[in-house]
Amino acid sequence: MKYFFYNIALIILLSACYSCKKSNSTKINIDVNSPENWKSLFNGENLDDWIVKINGYKLHDNHLNTFRAENGILKVSYDQYDNFTDEFGHLFYKTPFTNYRLKLQYRFLGDQVIGGEPWATKNSGIMIHSQAPETMLLKQGFPLSLEVQLLGGVTPGEPRPSGNLCTPATHVVMNGEQITEHCIMAECKTYYGEEWIEAEVLVNNNSITHFIDGRPVITYSMPTIGGDFLDSTSKEIQAKDGESLKGGYISLQSESHPIEFKNIQILEL
């Protein structure tokens, strides 16, 4: 009799394992080309579900209407600024993410606002694995994060690739070595005009890849907290020096040059 119950228990265990594997397999093999699997993060009408943090201003203070929604476009605008004085800003989506594909389209428009740094011309970014917006200091220009740097060409003939990686208060591993440089160039062409460009990020556990117009341009892994920019964060964040980053918030950056975003979508893996 005891063998009968032993066999029954074994069958139940094997069935449970099979169901678990089947469930995990279904989750991993999501059809990335199926529109219904993607979620839109921007409704095209307002900034509901997004949180503003601009350097020198309290959380939710959208100083001089820097971030706005118009005609289905999420805009970073400086038409109400007389002068830019380090009002670096970030617009955070309301919830954090861990494993996902994020895609959007962006384009730089017009001229940089007076007072912007030369390096910030046609410069913006998508911040991933970011600290929560409410943990940023009042005067903190950039969140702890990994930046998918978006760049546009300024001088004809001078390469300025898009899709680079910048690491405010973070480190990553590439080719088996920890990288402590602040910005690492991607293998991407330079875009000089005002055309729409598609950017995508694949976050798969410890591995992260940036794509520009469907082409992978840089891959890295094992992000951790650390680096020179860590001292610009709170004491609580600094105390996490060396810890692994498994996920975090996503934000869009304002660095003094007008930029537009649209079709912001995420596929959780």
C-alpha positions in Angstrom: 0.0 0.0 0.0 2.8 2.4 0.9 4.2 2.0 -2.6 0.9 2.9 -4.1 0.8 6.2 -2.3 4.5 6.7 -3.1 3.7 6.4 -6.8 0.7 8.7 -6.6 2.9 11.3 -4.9 5.6 10.9 -7.5 3.0 11.4 -10.3 1.7 14.5 -8.7 5.2 16.0 -8.2 6.1 15.3 -11.9 2.9 16.8 -13.1 3.5 19.9 -11.0 7.1 20.2 -12.4 5.7 19.8 -16.0 3.1 22.5 -15.4 5.7 24.8 -13.9 8.0 24.3 -16.9 5.2 24.9 -19.3 4.2 28.0 -17.5 7.7 29.4 -17.5 8.2 28.5 -21.2 5.0 30.3 -22.1 6.2 33.4 -20.2 9.6 33.4 -21.9 8.3 32.7 -25.4 6.2 35.8 -25.7 5.5 36.9 -29.2 7.3 40.3 -29.4 5.7 41.0 -32.8 2.1 40.7 -31.5 0.7 44.2 -30.7 -1.6 43.0 -28.0 1.4 41.9 -25.9 2.8 45.5 -25.8 1.6 48.1 -23.3 1.5 51.8 -24.1 3.1 53.9 -21.3 1.9 57.2 -22.8 -1.7 57.9 -23.6 -0.9 60.8 -26.0 -3.2 63.2 -24.2 -1.6 64.1 -20.8 1.2 63.1 -18.4 -1.0 60.9 -16.2 1.1 58.0 -14.9 4.3 60.0 -15.2 6.2 61.9 -12.4 8.3 65.0 -13.0 11.6 65.7 -11.2 13.6 68.8 -12.3 16.9 69.8 -10.6 16.4 72.4 -8.0 12.6 71.9 -7.9 10.3 69.7 -5.8 8.9 66.5 -7.1 5.9 67.0 -9.4 6.9 70.6 -10.2 7.0 70.7 -14.0 9.0 73.9 -14.1 8.0 76.2 -17.0 6.0 73.4 -18.5 9.2 71.6 -19.6 7.4 68.3 -20.2 4.1 68.3 -22.0 1.7 66.2 -24.1 0.5 67.7 -27.4 -1.2 66.0 -30.4 0.0 62.5 -29.3 3.6 63.6 -28.7 5.4 63.8 -25.4 7.5 66.9 -25.7 10.5 68.4 -23.9 10.2 72.1 -24.6 12.0 75.3 -23.5 9.8 77.9 -25.2 9.0 79.4 -21.7 12.7 79.6 -20.6 14.7 82.8 -20.9 17.8 81.0 -19.8 18.8 77.4 -18.8 20.6 77.2 -15.5 21.1 73.5 -14.9 17.4 72.6 -14.8 18.2 69.0 -15.9 14.9 67.1 -15.7 13.5 63.6 -15.8 10.0 62.3 -16.4 9.5 59.0 -14.6 7.0 56.4 -15.4 5.1 55.6 -12.2 6.1 52.0 -11.6 9.5 50.1 -11.8 10.3 47.3 -14.2 12.7 44.3 -14.2 12.7 42.3 -17.4 11.3 43.9 -20.5 11.6 45.3 -23.9 11.0 49.1 -24.2 10.7 50.9 -27.5 9.9 54.4 -28.5 10.6 56.9 -31.3 12.4 60.2 -30.7 13.6 63.2 -32.7 15.5 66.4 -31.8 14.0 69.7 -33.0 15.0 73.3 -33.3 17.8 75.0 -31.3 19.2 74.4 -27.9 17.9 76.8 -25.2 20.3 79.7 -24.2 22.5 78.6 -21.3 22.6 75.0 -22.2 26.0 73.2 -22.0 27.7 72.6 -25.4 27.8 68.9 -24.7 24.1 68.9 -24.2 23.3 70.0 -27.7 21.1 67.4 -29.3 21.6 65.3 -26.2 18.9 63.4 -24.2 18.4 60.0 -22.8 16.2 57.1 -21.6 17.1 56.3 -18.0 16.6 52.7 -16.9 17.2 50.8 -13.6 16.8 54.2 -12.0 16.3 55.1 -8.4 12.7 56.0 -7.4 11.9 59.7 -8.2 10.9 60.4 -4.6 14.4 59.4 -3.4 16.2 62.1 -5.5 17.6 65.1 -3.7 16.1 68.6 -4.4 19.4 69.5 -6.1 20.3 66.4 -7.9 20.8 66.7 -11.7 20.7 63.0 -12.6 19.2 59.9 -10.9 21.3 56.8 -10.2 20.5 54.9 -13.4 21.8 53.5 -16.6 21.3 56.0 -19.4 20.5 55.0 -23.0 22.0 58.2 -24.4 20.3 59.7 -27.4 22.5 61.9 -29.5 22.2 63.9 -32.7 24.9 65.0 -35.1 26.0 68.7 -34.7 28.9 69.2 -37.1 28.8 67.5 -40.5 31.5 64.8 -40.7 32.0 64.5 -37.0 30.6 61.2 -35.7 28.2 61.4 -32.8 26.6 58.0 -32.5 23.3 57.5 -30.7 22.4 54.6 -28.3 25.5 55.0 -26.1 25.6 53.9 -22.5 26.2 56.5 -19.7 26.4 55.4 -16.0 25.4 58.0 -13.4 26.4 56.3 -10.1 26.6 52.9 -11.7 29.0 50.4 -13.2 28.5 47.6 -15.7 30.5 44.6 -17.1 31.5 44.3 -20.7 33.6 41.4 -22.1 34.2 40.1 -18.6 35.5 43.4 -17.2 33.9 46.0 -15.0 33.6 49.3 -16.8 34.0 52.5 -14.7 34.0 55.0 -17.6 31.0 57.4 -17.5 30.0 57.0 -21.1 30.7 54.1 -23.5 30.2 54.7 -27.2 27.8 52.5 -29.2 28.4 51.1 -32.7 25.8 53.3 -34.3 25.7 55.8 -37.2 25.2 59.6 -36.6 21.8 61.1 -37.3 22.1 64.8 -38.3 18.5 65.7 -39.2 15.2 65.9 -37.4 13.8 62.5 -38.5 12.1 60.1 -36.2 14.4 57.4 -34.9 13.4 54.2 -33.1 15.2 53.3 -29.9 14.7 50.0 -28.0 16.1 48.5 -24.9 16.1 44.8 -24.1 16.5 44.0 -20.4 16.9 40.2 -19.9 18.0 39.5 -16.3 21.6 40.7 -16.0 22.0 41.4 -19.8 21.0 44.6 -21.4 21.1 45.6 -25.1 20.4 48.9 -26.8 19.0 49.0 -30.3 18.7 52.0 -32.7 16.4 51.6 -35.7 16.3 47.8 -35.0 20.0 47.3 -34.9 21.9 46.3 -31.7 24.5 48.9 -30.9 25.8 48.0 -27.4 25.4 45.2 -24.9 26.5 45.0 -21.3 25.6 43.1 -18.1 25.7 42.9 -14.3 25.0 46.6 -13.4 25.9 47.7 -9.9 25.7 50.8 -7.8 29.0 52.9 -7.6 31.1 55.5 -9.3 32.0 59.2 -9.0 28.4 60.4 -9.4 27.3 58.4 -6.4 28.3 61.2 -4.1 25.6 63.4 -5.6 22.9 61.1 -4.3 21.4 60.7 -0.8 23.3 59.1 2.1 20.8 56.2 1.9 21.7 55.6 -1.8 25.4 55.9 -1.1 25.2 53.2 1.5 24.2 50.8 -1.3 27.6 51.1 -3.0 28.5 47.8 -4.7 24.9 46.4 -4.7 23.5 44.8 -7.9 20.8 46.5 -9.8 18.1 44.1 -10.9 15.6 46.7 -12.1 14.2 50.1 -11.5 12.3 53.1 -12.9 12.3 54.3 -16.5 12.5 58.0 -17.2 12.9 60.4 -20.2 15.5 63.1 -19.9 15.5 66.9 -20.5 19.0 68.3 -20.9 18.4 71.7 -22.6 17.7 70.7 -26.3 14.1 70.3 -27.4 13.2 66.6 -28.1 10.0 64.7 -28.8 8.9 61.2 -28.0 6.1 59.0 -29.3 4.9 55.4 -29.4 6.3 54.6 -26.0 5.6 50.9 -25.4 6.8 48.2 -23.1 6.6 44.4 -23.2 7.3 42.7 -19.9 9.1 39.4 -20.2 
